[in-house]
C-alpha cells in the first residue's frame, strides 16, 4: 500500500505537535520516522493508524481517502513499544487473536498463527506464555500478531526500545530480513540513528512536528538538507566561525566548505564536521592538545582542545598510523577533510 499525507496538523491544547506535514511512502518500502523525543513521531504514527484524529490535512492509502476512515477499516498492523501481549494467552493464542476477533475459522487462524510463529523464529514456543519469554522473543510475538490479519500497512512505535543493546542489534537485522520476506509497507518510529540507518529504505527526519528531510540513509548522512539534519544525524563537531569564500575559519581551524547553505563573505557561520572527516597527527607546535584517547573496539575516539576554540572529537581506525606516539598531553595538527557551513 502506498501512503500519501498532505498538510497534517495536530495540536494538544496550545501545543502544536504536528505542523503542516506532507510526505509519501512507496508501496513495499521500510521507512523510519527519526527524530528526538517529543518531535511528534509517535503522534504521526497514531494519526496514520486512526488512533488520533488530525486537526487538518489528508491521508490517502493508494487511491483511497482514509482521512476519516475508522481504525478498524484501515487494514493496519500496529506494534507497540512495550509489546502489549495478553499475559493469560499463549504465544499461539496471542498471534491468532486478531484473526479470532475477525471470526476467522479456528483451523485457519491456527494455521496462520503457526506459519508466523515459524517465520519469526519461535517454533516450539507456541504453548509458552509471555512471562516465559525474553524481551526479544516477546517483541517477535507482537510483530507476528500484527502480521496475522495480513495488513497492508505495518506501523511500529519504537519497537526495540525495551530491549538491551545486543538484543536490539539482533532484532534490527531480523526485522530487515523479515520485511524483505513479507514485503508489507512498514513505517517505524525511532530516535536511534543507528537503527534508522541500518534498517530503513528511507528516513524521514522529524523536528518539532515538521519534516526536515526525506531521503535514503546515504542521502541523509552525505547530503543533509539543513543544519539540524547535519548536526542531529551522525556524530559531529559544531563550531562557530567565519565564512571566507569557499573556506571557513573557526579558532585555529581552517577548512574548505564542501556543503551547506549559500553564504556571503564574512558571514558568521556554524561549521559542522563529522568525527570521521578529519585527520589528527602529532606535530609541534600543532593547533590542539589531546585530552584523552578512548578505544572503542575497532575504532579509537580522540578528545582534544583546539587553541582558541574548545573541544573537538575525532574517530579513527584503531590501528591508524596517524595515532602513533599520540597520548594525553600530545600536541597535534588537524586537517578537516570535509565540512559543512550554515548561517549561525
C-alpha angles and dihedrals in degrees: 000000000000117000126211123179122183129189098340117185128179130173133179104205107310093340116099108212100171121030125193093319120181128169144137131224119200120230114270096013129129109226131184125213100209125188146116121284110284095024093120100257098131092044090055090052092049091050090053090049093049092243090116128033119227117232090222140356136057140266124206127190104198101312095334119106100226097172094114098022115129115251092244091057097051097081092227132151115210126198115194127211095245098042096244090215121166105251094205093054128079123239090263093049092048092051093046094046097097091050091047094056088048086056095240113171111272096241092049091049092049093048091050092047092051091047091054094042088057091044092056092047100252101115108147092030097080095107096047124102124233091256088062093056135081121244092259092050091050091053090052089052090051090052093047090051091052091050096047097088089049097245121201091219129034119202122192122189110205088320097184102036094103097057132074124264098263094048090045091056091050092048092051092057091043093050091051091050092046092049091052089053098044099033098201116152105259136189121186131186120223142153089197109103094196089054093051093045095046100045114027135085089208136010128215109201108209122197123177091340095309132106108248097178142344120203149109117297089257092051092049091051100039103029107035110182096209143018089257094057092043092052098037101049115063130358111300145168117227119203133177113229149135129275114236104182109281090355138061134210125210116171108305092344125098122185140174110239112233101172143006139082125335106264137186120241111274094018119153106247145183107230115204121198125178115230092244096048094080143073124218124190137163113265138145128261088008127164102259144033122230113237101181144342119219121195111217107182107278092359137063125213116208121199116198142164116236118214110258093358117061136231127003131181127206132182124210140168108277094242096043112146088222089073095058111128093001120137143138108313095023117139111230142187119226130209118188109210097186132015139168127210131206133172111278 
